[in-house]
Amino acid sequence: MKMLVVGGTFKPPTTKKEQIFLSKYFMCDCLPSTRKFCQPLEDASNCPSQYNLLLNNRYRILKPIATGGFGKTFLAVDHKSQVEEELCVIKQFFAERHAVHDYQKARELFHQESLLLSLLGKHPQIPQFLDSFEQDKQLYLVQEWIDGQSLEQELAQEGAFHEAEIRQLLQDFLPVLQFVHEHQVIHRDIKPANIIRRRKNGQLVLVDFGVAKCARNKILEKTGTLIGSAEYAAPEQVKGKAIFASDLYSLGVTCLHLLTQMSPFDLYDCSEDVWIWREYLTAPISSSLELILCKLLQRATKQRYTSATEVLADLNHLPKHIVFPSKLSARTSVDDDDFETPYFGFSIKENLLTSTVSSSSNILWRIFTTFAATYVAFFTIACIAAIQSHLTNTAWKVESPRMKVR
């Protein structure tokens, strides 16, 4: 007879239907001989016993969010929180196989992420660490729930970012990255899916420290072992030697993906060993921003930015005037009140007006300068021809002293 072992406290299932739902819903292990893990249910609302399934006698699971190689993430409700029905995220750590090595690595990841989140403390752009516990030989980590959308979701819904949005992204995100690095933590998995914009205030939040590491700790780091997402990983990170500048490289690749809406793999020419992202831009960007992106993407770490502060310094020296696209996206949603909001040193209204006026003025100025240059060129040529003709006629009339022979 099969025994159902679930990492939580719940009323024993009384029907076969309940057994099936529960085994599909939560991470469980059927007969030890089969070593077979069940698949997650799409929504906990389908489970008849969802209100009886509690973790640590406190957290009620609502639905699964994501699945990784060493764990699953669930949305849950904290019944003992000071805020009534406060949502939280619970990450369950496990090994895909019951090998001793996998189990040990899962425990290492669990303790490492708990330690790093505790080390970082409270920061508005990092999910707050709430709790961690072990129950029924399962490891659980509880974090703040970030209500919002990832940049990957925004890209899918609204299309490619334009320059103003990339600048604003860098301005908002680089400070939290600098904060993380100052605490000797390397994230190692920066990508659009791990940057969430809070719904209430638009603040960018860096999530998923599951593969982050302390710069002074060599745990889980082996030469030739890739940790993170291959599309966004720096060359040295692919070799298992991530440094602070590796996160900056990943941020640069993130910007390319947002600007082009294409996979980073398609933006790199392996045969020529060069980036070709400029060919796939949906809208032109300024040469000054291009220089910053190119420095973020340098393969040689000595030629790349070494800190987020350096990137911010160059970013703050960029020209303030940006020509906005005719249609603003929700990422830079503008209404009458927002026109006075400072944006790169100017209000959005001033930028829009300046961009419109400057565009018209530039066209007229180009026409005028072209006409003037043509006129000056013809006038100069005519003057030179007249002078040469005059000199030639004069030379024929003047006799050489040697010809004055009587």
Buried (B, 14 or more C-beta within 10 A) or exposed (E): EEEBBBBBBBEEBEEEEBBBBBBBBBBBBBEEEEEEBBEBBEEBEEBBBBEBBBBBEBBBBBBBBEEBEBBBBBBBBBEEBEEEEBBBBBBBBBBEEEEEEBBEBBBBBBBBBBBBBEEBEEBEBBBBBBBBBEBEEBBBBBBBBBEBBBBBBBBEEEEBBBBBBBBBBBBBBBBBBBBBBEBBBBBBBBBBBBBBBBEEEEBBBBBBBBBBBBEEBEEBBEEEEBBBBEBBBBEBBBBBBBBBBBBBBBBBBBBBBBBBEBEBEEBBEEEEEEBEBBEBBEEEBBEEBBEBBBBBBBEEBEEBBBBBBBBBEBBEEBEEBBBBBEEBBEBBEBEEEBBEEEBBEBBBBBBBEBBEEEEEEEEEEEEEEEEEEEEEEEEEEEEEEEEEEEEEEEEEEEEEEEEEEE
